[in-house]
Amino acid sequence: YENTITFEVEGTRMHYKIRMKMVVFFLLLFLSALPACSSHSSPSYYSDLHALLTFKNSLSLDPLNSLRNWSPNHNTCNWTALLPGR
């Protein structure tokens, strides 16, 4: 299944087709990253970090530059769209 998402960037419309599988994949990555913020030395933290960076690098476009702080140099708890686990 595909949905069309429209972004408005400075008066220019861009249409993107996103597969539902990709949306589910992103949500699973997002949820798996939540507990990572509580323990940066755990092996799961580094595997989640790698998975999230792989996901970011697989995107061909980030028109709003929303993931600009997704890098190994920044704590994942401070990444845009990720919330620390409680």
Residue pairs with C-beta under 8 A, 6 or more apart in sequence:
1 19
1 20
2 17
2 18
2 19
2 20
3 17
3 18
3 20
4 15
4 16
4 17
5 15
5 16
5 17
5 18
6 13
6 14
6 15
6 16
7 13
7 14
7 16
7 63
7 64
9 63
9 64
14 61
14 63
16 61
25 55
26 55
29 48
29 51
29 52
29 55
30 81
30 82
32 44
32 48
32 51
33 48
33 52
33 76
33 79
33 82
34 82
34 83
34 84
34 85
35 44
35 85
36 42
36 44
36 45
36 48
36 49
36 76
36 85
37 75
37 76
37 77
37 82
37 83
37 84
37 85
38 84
38 85
39 45
40 75
45 76
48 76
49 72
49 76
52 70
52 76
52 79
52 82
53 70
53 71
53 72
56 62
56 67
56 70
59 67
62 68
66 80
66 81
67 79
67 80
67 81
68 80
69 78
69 79
69 80
70 79
70 80
76 82
77 84
